[in-house]
Amino acid sequence: MPNRDFEFVAKLMEEFFLQRKIQKSLAVIDDYRISAWEPWWQVEFATFLSEHEGKHEWRREKQVKVDRR
């Protein structure tokens, strides 16, 4: 059985990165060798999810308990 969660997230990521605005921003980040771009990405992706059809639920950071297996 295919992993539907993975496919769903992969589709959202593809849509996000195909946006011309995001591609232009990534080009600037690359051209100017900007580091610490992660906060920018978090805000842009949160905005994308908030405006995306279906209004997907998201959280910036969530702790996950590990059972140390």
C-alpha positions in Angstrom: 0.0 0.0 0.0 1.5 3.4 -1.0 2.2 5.9 1.8 -0.6 8.4 1.3 0.9 10.9 3.9 4.2 11.0 2.0 2.4 11.5 -1.4 0.3 14.2 0.1 3.2 16.1 1.5 5.3 15.6 -1.6 2.5 17.1 -3.7 2.2 20.1 -1.4 6.0 20.6 -1.6 6.0 20.4 -5.4 3.2 23.0 -5.6 5.1 25.2 -3.2 8.4 25.1 -5.1 6.8 25.5 -8.5 5.6 29.0 -7.5 7.4 31.7 -9.5 7.7 33.9 -6.4 9.4 31.1 -4.4 11.8 30.3 -7.3 12.8 33.9 -7.5 13.5 34.1 -3.8 15.5 30.9 -3.9 17.6 32.3 -6.7 18.4 35.4 -4.6 19.3 33.2 -1.7 21.6 31.2 -3.9 23.1 34.2 -5.8 23.9 36.1 -2.6 24.8 32.9 -0.7 22.4 33.8 2.1 22.5 31.5 5.1 19.9 31.1 7.8 17.1 30.9 5.2 15.1 28.4 7.2 12.9 31.1 9.0 12.1 32.5 5.6 11.1 29.1 4.3 8.9 28.4 7.4 7.0 31.7 7.0 6.6 31.2 3.2 5.4 27.6 3.6 3.1 28.5 6.5 1.6 31.2 4.3 1.2 28.8 1.4 -0.6 26.2 3.6 -2.8 28.9 5.1 -3.9 30.0 1.7 -4.0 26.6 0.0 -7.3 25.0 -0.9 -8.5 23.0 2.1 -6.8 25.2 4.7 -4.5 22.5 6.0 -3.7 22.3 9.7 0.0 23.0 10.5 2.2 23.8 13.4 5.7 25.4 13.3 7.4 22.9 15.6 6.1 20.0 17.5 8.0 17.8 19.9 7.8 14.1 19.2 8.5 11.5 21.9 11.0 8.9 21.0 10.8 5.5 22.7 14.6 4.8 22.2 14.3 1.6 20.2 
